Amino acid sequence: MGWRTRFLAALAGVALATDAAAAPDVPQRVADGVWLIPGAVGGGRQPDGNTVVFDTGKALVVIDTGRHPAHRDAILAFAAERREPIVAVINSHWHLDHVSGNPALRAAYPGLKVYASNAIDEALTGFLARSAAQARELMAAGKVPPGSVGELKADLATTDNGEALKPDIVVTKSGSARFGALSLRFNLAPNAATARDVWVYDEPRRIVAAGDLVTLPAAFLDTACPAGWSAALAAIDATPFDTLVPGHGAPMTHDEFRTYRRAFDGLVDCAATDASKAACAERWVSDLGGLLPSDQTAMARGMSGYYVEQVLRRPAALPCGRP
């Protein structure tokens, strides 16, 4: 996600909290041969997205690489502990909290290949370029909190080195890929959380890695097309999975995912009415029910209200209709 995520939380007037129900950056088993390295939103810093690691039998395939050095170090430490190389990175999308670790993993394993859509190309000249320019203006004006300057500079350096974030193998359509004994289905979702998101299905273990098509405590709509996102959620729902790992938050069952899907569609529907942004945010919280950790309720209200007012109710600014 862009650098402004932290400022969204400040605008919402809420504290940031850990994404998953586990210590951030500490690997946890999802199933035999599948692990989650949880990202986090908290500690006065920008987020890391979740990382999912699959074991091919002789090597590792990593989905998303986080933002901060501690998160990418956790990925590398996990590989070193298992004494298995990382042969592939799959980026679900181009937000910095999911791709910033790419250069470090490439340096550690020069033979690995990065798989992703090519949506990062337009992001580097569009959203990320605008965000970088705005960030530099804020820093020059002394409007960035001192504790955030270092992190913001790191994000700017990552964006400036954008070529190192791009895929080696561009995912242009849905289909299967094999990594040793591991077969994964890549699903390309156009006009969703970004211009082209990639979500992954492991059929034998009935696991979906959804990237930012599923996020808690809010649906992060900064670069989203709501209609395309809703369609992607419908496609995921039609997939026979048992466990879904979101881009932010704890793993979900299929029934829990359906709760999330209903809440997402409810938020979009509410934004299309004359209900107040607070009422729509309250509907989001209510529809999620027990899926939303209690310590993230205030953040969910604040961020969802922001997105209703600043994104969903500004249809001319929504990036829909792209190929």
C-alpha positions as CSV (number, residue, x, y, z in Angstrom):
1,M,0.0,0.0,0.0
2,G,1.1,3.6,-0.5
3,W,3.0,5.6,2.0
4,R,-0.2,7.4,3.0
5,T,-1.7,4.4,4.8
6,R,-0.2,5.6,8.1
7,F,-1.7,9.0,7.6
8,L,-5.1,7.4,6.9
9,A,-4.9,5.9,10.4
10,A,-4.0,9.3,11.8
11,L,-6.9,10.9,10.0
12,A,-9.2,8.2,11.4
13,G,-8.0,9.1,14.9
14,V,-7.4,5.5,15.9
15,A,-4.6,3.4,17.1
16,L,-3.0,0.9,14.8
17,A,-3.1,-2.8,15.7
18,T,-1.4,-6.1,14.7
19,D,-3.0,-7.7,11.6
20,A,-3.0,-11.4,12.4
21,A,-3.7,-13.2,15.6
22,A,0.0,-14.0,16.0
23,A,3.2,-12.1,16.6
24,P,4.2,-10.2,13.4
25,D,7.0,-11.7,11.3
26,V,6.9,-15.0,13.3
27,P,6.0,-18.0,11.0
28,Q,3.0,-20.0,11.8
29,R,1.8,-23.2,10.1
30,V,-1.3,-23.0,8.0
31,A,-1.2,-26.6,6.7
32,D,1.5,-29.3,5.9
33,G,4.0,-27.5,3.7
34,V,2.3,-24.0,4.0
35,W,3.2,-21.2,6.4
36,L,2.1,-17.7,7.1
37,I,4.6,-15.0,8.1
38,P,2.1,-12.4,9.4
39,G,2.4,-8.8,8.5
40,A,1.3,-6.1,10.9
41,V,-0.1,-2.6,11.1
42,G,1.1,-1.1,14.3
43,G,3.9,0.3,16.4
44,G,3.7,3.7,14.7
45,R,4.8,2.4,11.4
46,Q,3.4,1.6,8.0
47,P,2.1,-2.0,7.4
48,D,3.6,-5.2,6.1
49,G,1.4,-7.4,4.2
50,N,1.1,-11.1,5.0
51,T,3.6,-13.5,3.4
52,V,2.6,-17.1,2.5
53,V,5.3,-19.7,2.0
54,F,4.8,-23.0,0.1
55,D,7.3,-25.9,0.2
56,T,7.8,-27.6,-3.1
57,G,9.6,-30.5,-1.5
58,K,13.0,-29.1,-2.4
59,A,12.5,-25.4,-2.4
60,L,10.2,-22.6,-1.3
61,V,7.7,-20.4,-3.2
62,V,7.0,-17.1,-1.4
63,I,3.8,-15.0,-1.9
64,D,4.5,-11.3,-1.2
65,T,7.6,-9.9,0.5
66,G,6.5,-7.2,2.9
67,R,7.8,-3.7,3.4
68,H,10.2,-3.5,6.4
69,P,13.6,-5.1,6.8
70,A,12.4,-7.2,9.8
71,H,9.7,-8.8,7.6
72,R,12.0,-9.7,4.7
73,D,14.6,-10.9,7.2
74,A,12.0,-13.2,8.7
75,I,11.4,-14.7,5.2
76,L,15.1,-15.2,4.7
77,A,15.6,-16.7,8.1
78,F,12.8,-19.1,7.5
79,A,14.4,-20.3,4.3
80,A,17.8,-20.6,6.0
81,E,16.3,-22.6,8.8
82,R,14.7,-25.1,6.4
83,R,17.9,-25.1,4.2
84,E,15.8,-24.7,1.1
85,P,16.3,-22.0,-1.5
86,I,13.5,-19.6,-2.5
87,V,12.9,-20.3,-6.2
88,A,9.9,-18.0,-6.8
89,V,8.2,-15.0,-5.5
90,I,4.6,-14.3,-6.4
91,N,3.4,-10.8,-5.9
92,S,-0.4,-10.5,-5.5
93,H,-0.2,-6.8,-6.4
94,W,2.2,-3.9,-6.4
95,H,1.5,-2.1,-3.1
96,L,4.8,-1.4,-1.3
97,D,3.8,-3.5,1.8
98,H,3.8,-6.6,-0.5
99,V,6.7,-6.0,-2.9
100,S,9.4,-4.0,-1.1
101,G,11.3,-7.2,-0.1
102,N,11.7,-8.3,-3.7
103,P,15.2,-6.9,-4.2
104,A,16.6,-8.4,-0.9
105,L,15.2,-11.9,-1.8
106,R,16.6,-11.6,-5.3
107,A,20.0,-10.7,-3.9
108,A,20.0,-13.7,-1.6
109,Y,18.7,-16.1,-4.3
110,P,19.8,-14.8,-7.7
111,G,18.1,-17.6,-9.6
112,L,14.6,-16.9,-8.2
113,K,11.9,-15.6,-10.6
114,V,9.2,-13.1,-9.6
115,Y,5.7,-13.7,-11.0
116,A,3.1,-10.9,-11.0
117,S,0.9,-8.9,-13.3
118,N,2.3,-5.9,-15.1
119,A,0.1,-3.4,-13.2
120,I,3.2,-2.1,-11.4
121,D,4.3,-0.5,-14.6
122,E,1.5,2.0,-14.6
123,A,1.7,2.3,-10.8
124,L,5.3,3.5,-10.9
125,T,4.4,6.3,-13.3
126,G,1.0,7.0,-11.7
127,F,0.0,6.3,-8.1
128,L,3.4,5.7,-6.7
129,A,5.0,8.6,-8.5
130,R,2.2,11.0,-7.2
131,S,2.6,9.6,-3.7
132,A,6.3,10.1,-3.8
133,A,6.0,13.6,-5.0
134,Q,3.5,14.4,-2.3
135,A,5.7,12.8,0.3
136,R,8.7,14.9,-0.7
137,E,6.6,18.0,-0.5
138,L,5.4,17.1,3.0
139,M,8.9,16.4,4.2
140,A,10.2,19.6,2.7
141,A,7.5,21.5,4.5
142,G,8.3,19.7,7.8
143,K,4.8,18.1,8.0
144,V,6.0,14.6,8.5
145,P,6.3,13.4,12.1
146,P,10.0,13.0,12.9
147,G,9.5,9.3,13.8
148,S,8.1,8.6,10.3
149,V,10.8,10.4,8.2
150,G,13.1,7.4,8.1
151,E,10.4,5.0,7.0
152,L,9.1,7.4,4.4
153,K,12.6,7.8,3.0
154,A,12.9,4.0,2.8
155,D,9.6,3.9,0.8
156,L,10.9,6.6,-1.5
157,A,14.1,4.6,-2.1
158,T,12.0,1.5,-2.9
159,T,9.9,3.5,-5.4
160,D,13.0,5.0,-7.0
161,N,14.4,1.5,-7.4
162,G,11.1,0.4,-9.1
163,E,12.7,-1.6,-11.8
164,A,13.9,-4.1,-9.1
165,L,10.2,-4.6,-8.1
166,K,9.0,-5.7,-11.5
167,P,8.2,-9.3,-12.4
168,D,10.4,-11.6,-14.4
169,I,7.4,-13.5,-15.6
170,V,4.3,-11.5,-16.2
171,V,0.9,-13.1,-15.4
172,T,-1.3,-12.1,-18.2
173,K,-4.2,-14.6,-17.7
174,S,-5.4,-17.2,-15.2
175,G,-3.7,-20.6,-15.4
176,S,-1.6,-23.1,-13.5
177,A,2.1,-23.1,-12.8
178,R,4.3,-25.9,-11.4
179,F,7.2,-25.6,-9.1
180,G,8.7,-29.0,-8.5
181,A,6.0,-31.1,-6.9
182,L,3.9,-28.0,-6.2
183,S,1.1,-26.9,-8.6
184,L,-0.6,-23.6,-8.0
185,R,-3.4,-21.9,-9.9
186,F,-2.8,-18.2,-10.7
187,N,-6.1,-16.2,-10.9
188,L,-5.9,-12.8,-12.6
189,A,-8.5,-10.3,-11.3
190,P,-8.8,-7.2,-13.4
191,N,-9.9,-3.8,-11.9
192,A,-10.1,-5.1,-8.3
193,A,-7.9,-3.9,-5.4
194,T,-5.5,-2.7,-8.1
195,A,-5.6,-2.8,-11.9
196,R,-4.6,-6.5,-12.0
197,D,-4.5,-8.6,-8.9
198,V,-3.2,-12.2,-8.7
199,W,-4.7,-14.6,-6.2
200,V,-3.5,-18.1,-5.8
201,Y,-5.2,-21.4,-5.2
202,D,-3.6,-24.6,-3.9
203,E,-6.2,-27.2,-4.9
204,P,-4.8,-30.3,-3.1
205,R,-4.7,-28.4,0.2
206,R,-7.8,-26.3,-0.6
207,I,-6.0,-23.0,0.3
208,V,-6.4,-19.6,-1.2
209,A,-3.8,-16.8,-0.8
210,A,-6.0,-13.8,-1.6
211,G,-3.6,-10.8,-1.3
212,D,-5.4,-7.5,-0.7
213,L,-8.7,-8.8,-2.1
214,V,-9.3,-9.6,1.5
215,T,-8.0,-7.2,4.2
216,L,-8.9,-6.4,7.8
217,P,-9.7,-4.3,9.7
218,A,-10.9,-2.4,6.6
219,A,-11.0,-3.0,2.8
220,F,-8.1,-0.9,1.6
221,L,-9.7,0.9,-1.3
222,D,-6.9,3.4,-2.2
223,T,-6.4,2.0,-5.7
224,A,-9.5,0.0,-6.1
225,C,-12.4,-0.5,-8.5
226,P,-15.2,-1.6,-6.2
227,A,-17.2,-3.4,-8.9
228,G,-14.2,-5.4,-10.0
229,W,-13.2,-6.2,-6.4
230,S,-16.7,-7.5,-5.8
231,A,-16.5,-9.7,-8.9
232,A,-13.1,-11.1,-7.7
233,L,-14.7,-11.9,-4.3
234,A,-17.4,-13.8,-6.1
235,A,-14.8,-15.8,-8.1
236,I,-13.0,-16.7,-4.9
237,D,-16.3,-17.7,-3.2
238,A,-16.9,-20.1,-6.1
239,T,-13.6,-21.8,-5.5
240,P,-13.8,-24.9,-3.3
241,F,-11.3,-23.8,-0.6
242,D,-11.3,-24.5,3.1
243,T,-8.7,-21.9,4.2
244,L,-8.1,-18.4,2.9
245,V,-5.0,-16.3,3.8
246,P,-5.8,-12.6,3.4
247,G,-3.4,-9.8,2.5
248,H,-3.9,-8.4,6.0
249,G,-5.4,-10.3,8.9
250,A,-5.7,-13.9,10.2
251,P,-6.6,-16.9,8.0
252,M,-10.3,-17.5,7.4
253,T,-12.6,-20.4,6.8
254,H,-14.8,-20.4,3.8
255,D,-17.8,-19.3,5.9
256,E,-15.8,-16.5,7.5
257,F,-14.8,-15.4,4.0
258,R,-18.4,-15.2,3.0
259,T,-19.0,-12.9,6.0
260,Y,-16.3,-10.7,4.7
261,R,-17.7,-10.7,1.2
262,R,-21.2,-9.7,2.4
263,A,-19.6,-6.9,4.5
264,F,-17.7,-5.6,1.5
265,D,-20.7,-5.6,-0.7
266,G,-22.7,-4.0,2.1
267,L,-20.2,-1.2,2.5
268,V,-20.2,-0.4,-1.2
269,D,-24.0,-0.5,-1.3
270,C,-24.2,1.8,1.7
271,A,-21.9,4.3,0.1
272,A,-24.3,4.5,-2.8
273,T,-27.0,5.8,-0.5
274,D,-27.4,9.1,1.4
275,A,-26.5,7.4,4.7
276,S,-23.8,9.1,6.7
277,K,-20.2,7.8,6.4
278,A,-20.4,6.9,10.1
279,A,-23.5,4.8,9.4
280,C,-21.8,3.0,6.6
281,A,-18.7,2.4,8.7
282,E,-20.9,1.0,11.5
283,R,-22.6,-1.3,9.0
284,W,-19.2,-2.6,8.0
285,V,-18.3,-3.3,11.6
286,S,-21.7,-4.9,12.3
287,D,-21.6,-7.1,9.2
288,L,-18.1,-8.4,10.0
289,G,-19.2,-9.4,13.5
290,G,-16.8,-11.7,15.2
291,L,-14.5,-11.7,12.2
292,L,-13.2,-8.3,13.3
293,P,-10.9,-8.4,16.3
294,S,-12.4,-6.3,19.1
295,D,-9.2,-4.2,19.5
296,Q,-9.5,-3.2,15.8
297,T,-13.1,-1.9,15.9
298,A,-12.2,1.8,16.2
299,M,-9.7,1.5,13.4
300,A,-12.3,-0.3,11.2
301,R,-14.8,2.5,11.8
302,G,-12.4,5.3,11.1
303,M,-10.8,3.9,8.0
304,S,-14.1,2.6,6.5
305,G,-15.7,6.0,7.0
306,Y,-12.7,7.6,5.3
307,Y,-13.0,5.3,2.3
308,V,-16.7,6.0,2.0
309,E,-16.2,9.7,1.9
310,Q,-12.9,10.0,0.1
311,V,-13.1,7.1,-2.4
312,L,-16.5,5.3,-2.8
313,R,-18.4,8.6,-3.1
314,R,-16.0,10.0,-5.7
315,P,-16.8,7.7,-8.7
316,A,-15.0,9.9,-11.2
317,A,-11.8,9.1,-9.4
318,L,-12.3,5.4,-9.2
319,P,-9.8,3.5,-11.5
320,C,-12.3,1.3,-13.2
321,G,-12.6,0.2,-16.8
322,R,-8.9,-0.6,-17.4
323,P,-7.9,-3.6,-19.5
